[in-house]
Amino acid sequence: MRIAVLADTHDHCPAGLPERLRGADEIWHLGDVCDPATLAGLEQLGLPMRVVLGNCDCNPAWPRELRLERVKVRFVLVHVPPARTPGGADVVLHGHTHVPRDETDSRGVRWLNPGCISRPRGGHSASFAWLDLTPGRLDWRLVAL
């Protein structure tokens, strides 16, 4: 299973991004879409898309937190990284910081951030990530835009 993970588009979907995501099985957006119309090009791909509410969003259809399980891995999707590791999570995916992240905490929970599509920070390029899942294996790869 291949999942395209992005965050912090802030009203900006770069030209060509939908085409680059065409090989995904799903798209996960970790918040701060701002105008939902920003997702129009991605929605045209016809892929399942999960979106969580960011601090700059006001779409009542998007949850603040989303729990998903894929190939026996339990994911928690949020925009702002929680202060504590959420119970029952194997992987926490978040946006908000505009900085890529791939860390494993003392409880063995992996924390991932795909960086930012619109306004990256910390000297990083704009980016999204590919999350490739097979039974017993999780691969995370950042893609600079």
Contacts in CASP RR format, 6 or more apart in sequence:
PFRMAT RR
TARGET T0000
AUTHOR 0000-0000-0000
METHOD contacts of the structure
MODEL  1
MRIAVLADTHDHCPAGLPERLRGADEIWHLGDVCDPATLAGLEQLGLPMR
VVLGNCDCNPAWPRELRLERVKVRFVLVHVPPARTPGGADVVLHGHTHVP
RDETDSRGVRWLNPGCISRPRGGHSASFAWLDLTPGRLDWRLVAL
1 25 0 8 1.000
1 26 0 8 1.000
1 70 0 8 1.000
1 71 0 8 1.000
1 132 0 8 1.000
1 133 0 8 1.000
1 134 0 8 1.000
2 23 0 8 1.000
2 24 0 8 1.000
2 25 0 8 1.000
2 130 0 8 1.000
2 131 0 8 1.000
2 132 0 8 1.000
2 133 0 8 1.000
3 24 0 8 1.000
3 25 0 8 1.000
3 26 0 8 1.000
3 27 0 8 1.000
3 28 0 8 1.000
3 70 0 8 1.000
3 130 0 8 1.000
3 131 0 8 1.000
3 132 0 8 1.000
3 133 0 8 1.000
4 21 0 8 1.000
4 23 0 8 1.000
4 24 0 8 1.000
4 26 0 8 1.000
4 27 0 8 1.000
4 28 0 8 1.000
4 128 0 8 1.000
4 129 0 8 1.000
4 130 0 8 1.000
4 131 0 8 1.000
5 27 0 8 1.000
5 28 0 8 1.000
5 29 0 8 1.000
5 30 0 8 1.000
5 93 0 8 1.000
5 112 0 8 1.000
5 114 0 8 1.000
5 128 0 8 1.000
5 129 0 8 1.000
5 130 0 8 1.000
5 131 0 8 1.000
6 27 0 8 1.000
6 28 0 8 1.000
6 29 0 8 1.000
6 30 0 8 1.000
6 114 0 8 1.000
6 117 0 8 1.000
6 128 0 8 1.000
6 129 0 8 1.000
7 29 0 8 1.000
7 30 0 8 1.000
7 31 0 8 1.000
7 32 0 8 1.000
7 79 0 8 1.000
7 94 0 8 1.000
7 95 0 8 1.000
7 96 0 8 1.000
7 113 0 8 1.000
7 114 0 8 1.000
7 115 0 8 1.000
7 116 0 8 1.000
7 117 0 8 1.000
8 30 0 8 1.000
8 31 0 8 1.000
8 32 0 8 1.000
8 95 0 8 1.000
8 96 0 8 1.000
8 98 0 8 1.000
8 115 0 8 1.000
8 116 0 8 1.000
8 117 0 8 1.000
8 118 0 8 1.000
8 119 0 8 1.000
9 29 0 8 1.000
9 31 0 8 1.000
9 32 0 8 1.000
9 33 0 8 1.000
9 34 0 8 1.000
9 38 0 8 1.000
9 39 0 8 1.000
9 117 0 8 1.000
9 118 0 8 1.000
10 32 0 8 1.000
10 33 0 8 1.000
10 34 0 8 1.000
10 56 0 8 1.000
10 117 0 8 1.000
10 118 0 8 1.000
10 119 0 8 1.000
11 33 0 8 1.000
11 34 0 8 1.000
11 35 0 8 1.000
11 38 0 8 1.000
11 118 0 8 1.000
12 38 0 8 1.000
12 117 0 8 1.000
12 118 0 8 1.000
13 38 0 8 1.000
13 39 0 8 1.000
13 40 0 8 1.000
13 41 0 8 1.000
13 42 0 8 1.000
13 117 0 8 1.000
14 117 0 8 1.000
14 126 0 8 1.000
14 145 0 8 1.000
17 42 0 8 1.000
17 117 0 8 1.000
17 128 0 8 1.000
17 145 0 8 1.000
18 41 0 8 1.000
18 42 0 8 1.000
18 44 0 8 1.000
18 45 0 8 1.000
20 143 0 8 1.000
21 27 0 8 1.000
21 42 0 8 1.000
21 45 0 8 1.000
21 47 0 8 1.000
21 128 0 8 1.000
22 45 0 8 1.000
24 45 0 8 1.000
24 47 0 8 1.000
24 130 0 8 1.000
25 47 0 8 1.000
25 48 0 8 1.000
26 47 0 8 1.000
26 48 0 8 1.000
26 49 0 8 1.000
26 50 0 8 1.000
27 42 0 8 1.000
27 45 0 8 1.000
27 47 0 8 1.000
27 48 0 8 1.000
27 49 0 8 1.000
27 50 0 8 1.000
28 49 0 8 1.000
28 50 0 8 1.000
28 51 0 8 1.000
28 77 0 8 1.000
28 93 0 8 1.000
28 131 0 8 1.000
29 39 0 8 1.000
29 42 0 8 1.000
29 49 0 8 1.000
29 50 0 8 1.000
29 51 0 8 1.000
29 52 0 8 1.000
30 52 0 8 1.000
30 54 0 8 1.000
30 77 0 8 1.000
30 78 0 8 1.000
30 79 0 8 1.000
30 93 0 8 1.000
30 94 0 8 1.000
30 95 0 8 1.000
30 96 0 8 1.000
30 113 0 8 1.000
30 114 0 8 1.000
31 51 0 8 1.000
31 52 0 8 1.000
31 53 0 8 1.000
31 54 0 8 1.000
31 57 0 8 1.000
31 62 0 8 1.000
31 79 0 8 1.000
31 95 0 8 1.000
31 96 0 8 1.000
32 54 0 8 1.000
32 55 0 8 1.000
32 56 0 8 1.000
32 57 0 8 1.000
32 79 0 8 1.000
32 95 0 8 1.000
32 96 0 8 1.000
33 39 0 8 1.000
33 51 0 8 1.000
33 54 0 8 1.000
33 57 0 8 1.000
33 59 0 8 1.000
34 56 0 8 1.000
34 57 0 8 1.000
36 59 0 8 1.000
39 49 0 8 1.000
39 51 0 8 1.000
42 49 0 8 1.000
43 49 0 8 1.000
50 66 0 8 1.000
50 68 0 8 1.000
50 77 0 8 1.000
51 59 0 8 1.000
51 62 0 8 1.000
52 62 0 8 1.000
52 63 0 8 1.000
52 64 0 8 1.000
52 65 0 8 1.000
52 66 0 8 1.000
52 77 0 8 1.000
52 78 0 8 1.000
52 79 0 8 1.000
53 59 0 8 1.000
53 62 0 8 1.000
53 63 0 8 1.000
53 64 0 8 1.000
53 79 0 8 1.000
54 62 0 8 1.000
54 64 0 8 1.000
54 79 0 8 1.000
54 80 0 8 1.000
54 96 0 8 1.000
55 79 0 8 1.000
55 80 0 8 1.000
55 96 0 8 1.000
57 79 0 8 1.000
64 78 0 8 1.000
64 79 0 8 1.000
65 76 0 8 1.000
65 77 0 8 1.000
65 78 0 8 1.000
65 86 0 8 1.000
66 76 0 8 1.000
66 77 0 8 1.000
66 78 0 8 1.000
67 74 0 8 1.000
67 75 0 8 1.000
67 76 0 8 1.000
67 77 0 8 1.000
67 89 0 8 1.000
68 74 0 8 1.000
68 75 0 8 1.000
68 77 0 8 1.000
69 75 0 8 1.000
70 133 0 8 1.000
71 133 0 8 1.000
71 134 0 8 1.000
71 135 0 8 1.000
71 136 0 8 1.000
72 135 0 8 1.000
72 136 0 8 1.000
73 90 0 8 1.000
73 91 0 8 1.000
73 133 0 8 1.000
73 138 0 8 1.000
74 88 0 8 1.000
74 89 0 8 1.000
74 90 0 8 1.000
74 91 0 8 1.000
75 89 0 8 1.000
75 90 0 8 1.000
75 91 0 8 1.000
75 92 0 8 1.000
75 93 0 8 1.000
76 86 0 8 1.000
76 88 0 8 1.000
76 89 0 8 1.000
76 91 0 8 1.000
76 92 0 8 1.000
76 93 0 8 1.000
77 93 0 8 1.000
77 94 0 8 1.000
78 92 0 8 1.000
78 93 0 8 1.000
78 94 0 8 1.000
78 95 0 8 1.000
79 94 0 8 1.000
79 95 0 8 1.000
79 96 0 8 1.000
80 94 0 8 1.000
80 95 0 8 1.000
80 96 0 8 1.000
81 92 0 8 1.000
81 94 0 8 1.000
81 95 0 8 1.000
81 96 0 8 1.000
81 97 0 8 1.000
81 111 0 8 1.000
81 113 0 8 1.000
82 92 0 8 1.000
82 94 0 8 1.000
85 92 0 8 1.000
85 105 0 8 1.000
85 107 0 8 1.000
85 109 0 8 1.000
86 92 0 8 1.000
89 109 0 8 1.000
90 109 0 8 1.000
90 110 0 8 1.000
91 109 0 8 1.000
91 110 0 8 1.000
91 111 0 8 1.000
91 112 0 8 1.000
91 138 0 8 1.000
92 109 0 8 1.000
92 110 0 8 1.000
92 111 0 8 1.000
92 112 0 8 1.000
93 112 0 8 1.000
93 113 0 8 1.000
93 114 0 8 1.000
93 131 0 8 1.000
94 101 0 8 1.000
94 111 0 8 1.000
94 112 0 8 1.000
94 113 0 8 1.000
95 113 0 8 1.000
95 114 0 8 1.000
95 115 0 8 1.000
95 116 0 8 1.000
96 113 0 8 1.000
97 113 0 8 1.000
97 115 0 8 1.000
97 121 0 8 1.000
98 115 0 8 1.000
98 116 0 8 1.000
98 119 0 8 1.000
98 120 0 8 1.000
98 121 0 8 1.000
98 122 0 8 1.000
98 124 0 8 1.000
99 113 0 8 1.000
99 115 0 8 1.000
99 116 0 8 1.000
99 120 0 8 1.000
99 121 0 8 1.000
99 122 0 8 1.000
99 124 0 8 1.000
100 113 0 8 1.000
100 114 0 8 1.000
100 115 0 8 1.000
100 124 0 8 1.000
100 127 0 8 1.000
100 129 0 8 1.000
100 142 0 8 1.000
101 111 0 8 1.000
101 112 0 8 1.000
101 113 0 8 1.000
101 115 0 8 1.000
102 110 0 8 1.000
102 111 0 8 1.000
102 112 0 8 1.000
102 113 0 8 1.000
102 140 0 8 1.000
103 110 0 8 1.000
103 111 0 8 1.000
104 110 0 8 1.000
104 111 0 8 1.000
105 111 0 8 1.000
110 138 0 8 1.000
112 129 0 8 1.000
112 131 0 8 1.000
112 140 0 8 1.000
114 127 0 8 1.000
114 128 0 8 1.000
114 129 0 8 1.000
114 142 0 8 1.000
115 124 0 8 1.000
115 126 0 8 1.000
115 127 0 8 1.000
115 128 0 8 1.000
115 129 0 8 1.000
115 142 0 8 1.000
116 124 0 8 1.000
116 126 0 8 1.000
116 127 0 8 1.000
117 126 0 8 1.000
117 127 0 8 1.000
117 128 0 8 1.000
117 145 0 8 1.000
118 126 0 8 1.000
120 126 0 8 1.000
120 127 0 8 1.000
125 144 0 8 1.000
125 145 0 8 1.000
126 144 0 8 1.000
126 145 0 8 1.000
127 142 0 8 1.000
127 143 0 8 1.000
127 144 0 8 1.000
127 145 0 8 1.000
128 142 0 8 1.000
128 143 0 8 1.000
128 145 0 8 1.000
129 140 0 8 1.000
129 141 0 8 1.000
129 142 0 8 1.000
129 143 0 8 1.000
130 139 0 8 1.000
130 140 0 8 1.000
130 141 0 8 1.000
130 143 0 8 1.000
131 138 0 8 1.000
131 139 0 8 1.000
131 140 0 8 1.000
132 138 0 8 1.000
132 139 0 8 1.000
132 140 0 8 1.000
132 141 0 8 1.000
133 139 0 8 1.000
END
